[in-house]
Amino acid sequence: MTAEKLHIIPHNHDVSLAERSQMKEHKPLLIWFTGLSGSGKSTIANELEKRLFEIGVHTYTLDGDNVRKGLNSDLDFSEKGRVENIRRIGEVSNLFLDSGLVVLSAFVSPFRSDRAMVKKLVGEDNYIEVFVNCPLEVCEARDVKGLYKKARNGEISHFTGISSPFEEPQNADVVVKSDVLTAQQSAEQVFELIESKLRLRNEV
């Protein structure tokens, strides 16, 4: 620990997470979508957020491109850059959880160690891992952003699935087969798992 960090003393605020949750009438939760580019993570997260919004759940979605455009615009796509990208996203997600929100984070997040780091940071009870499982050939055929073509042509380095590995989750809470299900069906699959987890303990 550096000498400067010894002078960091967090301030304790009077309004607690329990009180914020009580006001919102639901528990906070981090729903972490992982999968290859083009697998449908952001699309499914968007459908789930609409579903949650309809029943009055307070949400916020964090998406790979949106975060890299601002907060993480200084990071590259090297392994070191990717690790730092997920670390920062984990910290932001944790702050949003403390505000009482349900956070939907949609990121390739290819490394198991990074996902485990986020899970440890926010707490196992607050973390739901969704593996959007879509075959590489399907994702590449979609190529909605033209990234796979650029990666194949050598225009993008360290591209997951082509020149960088994707470590599939071994114990995901939900596995969504997005090459078989629609985005709405996939979102409903996740919703069915988290619905009971959102209820406050004093509710029946």
C-alpha positions as CSV (number, residue, x, y, z in Angstrom):
1,M,0.0,0.0,0.0
2,T,1.4,3.4,-1.0
3,A,1.7,6.2,1.6
4,E,-0.9,8.2,-0.3
5,K,-3.5,5.4,0.1
6,L,-3.0,5.4,3.8
7,H,-4.8,8.8,3.8
8,I,-7.9,7.5,2.1
9,I,-10.7,7.3,4.7
10,P,-14.2,6.4,3.4
11,H,-17.0,8.6,4.7
12,N,-19.9,6.8,6.3
13,H,-23.3,8.2,5.1
14,D,-26.4,8.2,7.2
15,V,-28.7,6.7,4.5
16,S,-28.1,3.0,4.3
17,L,-28.4,0.5,1.4
18,A,-31.2,-1.2,3.3
19,E,-33.1,2.1,3.4
20,R,-32.5,2.7,-0.3
21,S,-33.7,-0.8,-1.1
22,Q,-36.8,-0.3,1.1
23,M,-37.6,2.9,-0.8
24,K,-37.2,1.2,-4.2
25,E,-39.1,-1.9,-2.9
26,H,-36.6,-4.4,-4.3
27,K,-33.1,-5.6,-3.6
28,P,-30.1,-4.5,-5.7
29,L,-28.6,-7.1,-8.0
30,L,-25.8,-7.3,-10.6
31,I,-26.7,-9.3,-13.7
32,W,-23.5,-10.0,-15.6
33,F,-23.9,-11.0,-19.2
34,T,-20.8,-12.6,-20.8
35,G,-20.3,-14.1,-24.2
36,L,-18.7,-13.6,-27.6
37,S,-19.1,-10.4,-29.6
38,G,-22.3,-10.7,-31.6
39,S,-23.9,-13.3,-29.2
40,G,-26.7,-10.9,-28.2
41,K,-25.6,-9.8,-24.7
42,S,-26.6,-6.2,-25.1
43,T,-29.8,-7.0,-26.9
44,I,-30.9,-9.4,-24.3
45,A,-29.9,-7.0,-21.5
46,N,-32.1,-4.4,-23.2
47,E,-35.1,-6.7,-23.3
48,L,-34.6,-7.7,-19.7
49,E,-34.3,-4.0,-18.6
50,K,-37.6,-3.2,-20.4
51,R,-39.2,-6.2,-18.6
52,L,-38.0,-5.0,-15.2
53,F,-39.0,-1.4,-15.9
54,E,-42.5,-2.6,-16.5
55,I,-42.8,-3.9,-13.0
56,G,-41.2,-0.9,-11.4
57,V,-37.6,-2.2,-10.8
58,H,-35.0,0.6,-10.8
59,T,-32.3,-0.4,-13.3
60,Y,-29.2,0.7,-15.2
61,T,-27.4,-1.0,-18.1
62,L,-23.7,-0.9,-18.6
63,D,-22.5,-1.9,-22.1
64,G,-19.1,-2.5,-23.6
65,D,-19.0,0.1,-26.3
66,N,-20.7,2.8,-24.2
67,V,-18.3,2.4,-21.3
68,R,-15.2,2.4,-23.6
69,K,-16.4,5.6,-25.2
70,G,-16.2,7.5,-22.0
71,L,-15.0,6.0,-18.7
72,N,-12.5,3.5,-20.3
73,S,-11.6,5.4,-23.4
74,D,-7.9,5.4,-22.3
75,L,-7.8,1.6,-22.4
76,D,-6.7,-0.7,-25.3
77,F,-7.7,-4.2,-26.0
78,S,-4.6,-5.9,-24.8
79,E,-5.0,-8.5,-22.0
80,K,-3.8,-5.9,-19.5
81,G,-6.3,-3.3,-20.9
82,R,-9.1,-5.9,-20.8
83,V,-8.5,-6.7,-17.1
84,E,-8.5,-3.1,-16.1
85,N,-11.6,-2.5,-18.2
86,I,-13.5,-5.2,-16.2
87,R,-12.0,-4.0,-12.9
88,R,-13.4,-0.5,-13.4
89,I,-16.7,-1.8,-14.6
90,G,-16.9,-4.0,-11.4
91,E,-16.3,-1.0,-9.2
92,V,-18.9,1.1,-11.0
93,S,-21.4,-1.7,-10.8
94,N,-20.7,-2.0,-7.1
95,L,-21.4,1.7,-6.6
96,F,-24.7,1.4,-8.5
97,L,-25.6,-1.6,-6.3
98,D,-25.0,0.4,-3.2
99,S,-27.5,3.0,-4.6
100,G,-30.0,0.2,-4.7
101,L,-30.2,-0.4,-8.4
102,V,-30.4,-3.6,-10.4
103,V,-27.4,-3.3,-12.8
104,L,-27.3,-5.1,-16.1
105,S,-23.6,-5.4,-17.3
106,A,-23.1,-6.7,-20.8
107,F,-19.4,-7.3,-21.6
108,V,-17.5,-10.0,-23.4
109,S,-15.4,-10.4,-20.2
110,P,-13.5,-13.3,-21.7
111,F,-11.4,-14.3,-18.6
112,R,-12.8,-16.3,-15.7
113,S,-10.5,-14.6,-13.2
114,D,-12.0,-11.2,-14.1
115,R,-15.6,-12.4,-13.7
116,A,-14.6,-14.0,-10.4
117,M,-13.0,-10.7,-9.3
118,V,-16.3,-8.9,-9.9
119,K,-18.3,-11.6,-8.1
120,K,-16.1,-11.3,-5.1
121,L,-16.2,-7.5,-5.2
122,V,-20.0,-7.2,-5.2
123,G,-20.7,-10.4,-3.1
124,E,-21.9,-13.8,-4.3
125,D,-25.5,-13.1,-3.2
126,N,-25.6,-10.0,-5.4
127,Y,-24.1,-11.5,-8.6
128,I,-25.9,-13.4,-11.3
129,E,-23.8,-14.6,-14.2
130,V,-25.5,-15.1,-17.5
131,F,-23.6,-16.9,-20.2
132,V,-25.0,-15.9,-23.6
133,N,-23.8,-19.1,-25.3
134,C,-23.7,-18.6,-29.1
135,P,-21.4,-20.6,-31.4
136,L,-18.6,-18.6,-32.9
137,E,-19.7,-19.3,-36.5
138,V,-23.2,-17.9,-35.7
139,C,-21.7,-14.8,-34.1
140,E,-19.3,-14.4,-37.0
141,A,-22.1,-14.8,-39.6
142,R,-24.1,-12.1,-37.8
143,D,-21.0,-9.8,-37.6
144,V,-23.4,-6.9,-36.8
145,K,-20.5,-4.4,-36.3
146,G,-18.2,-5.8,-39.0
147,L,-15.6,-6.7,-36.3
148,Y,-15.0,-10.3,-37.2
149,K,-14.2,-9.4,-40.8
150,K,-11.7,-6.8,-39.5
151,A,-10.2,-9.3,-37.1
152,R,-9.8,-11.9,-39.8
153,N,-8.1,-9.3,-42.0
154,G,-5.7,-8.4,-39.2
155,E,-7.1,-4.9,-38.6
156,I,-8.1,-5.7,-35.0
157,S,-5.6,-7.5,-32.7
158,H,-6.6,-9.4,-29.5
159,F,-10.1,-10.1,-30.7
160,T,-11.9,-12.6,-28.6
161,G,-12.7,-15.8,-30.5
162,I,-10.2,-15.1,-33.3
163,S,-6.9,-14.0,-31.9
164,S,-7.7,-14.0,-28.1
165,P,-9.4,-16.8,-26.1
166,F,-12.8,-16.8,-24.5
167,E,-12.9,-18.8,-21.3
168,E,-16.5,-20.1,-21.0
169,P,-18.1,-19.9,-17.5
170,Q,-18.0,-23.3,-15.7
171,N,-20.9,-22.5,-13.3
172,A,-23.0,-19.8,-14.8
173,D,-26.3,-19.1,-13.1
174,V,-28.1,-19.0,-16.4
175,V,-27.0,-20.3,-19.8
176,V,-28.9,-18.7,-22.7
177,K,-28.7,-20.3,-26.1
178,S,-29.1,-17.2,-28.1
179,D,-28.7,-19.0,-31.4
180,V,-32.0,-20.9,-30.6
181,L,-34.0,-18.4,-28.5
182,T,-35.2,-15.0,-29.4
183,A,-34.0,-12.0,-27.4
184,Q,-37.3,-11.8,-25.7
185,Q,-37.3,-15.5,-24.8
186,S,-33.7,-15.2,-23.5
187,A,-34.6,-12.2,-21.3
188,E,-37.6,-14.1,-19.9
189,Q,-35.3,-17.0,-19.0
190,V,-33.2,-14.7,-17.0
191,F,-36.2,-12.9,-15.5
192,E,-37.6,-16.2,-14.2
193,L,-34.4,-16.8,-12.2
194,I,-34.0,-13.3,-10.7
195,E,-37.6,-12.5,-10.0
196,S,-37.6,-14.1,-6.5
197,K,-34.1,-12.7,-5.7
198,L,-35.4,-9.1,-6.1
199,R,-38.0,-9.4,-3.3
200,L,-37.2,-7.8,0.0
201,R,-36.8,-10.3,2.8
202,N,-39.9,-9.0,4.7
203,E,-42.1,-9.6,1.7
204,V,-44.2,-12.8,1.3
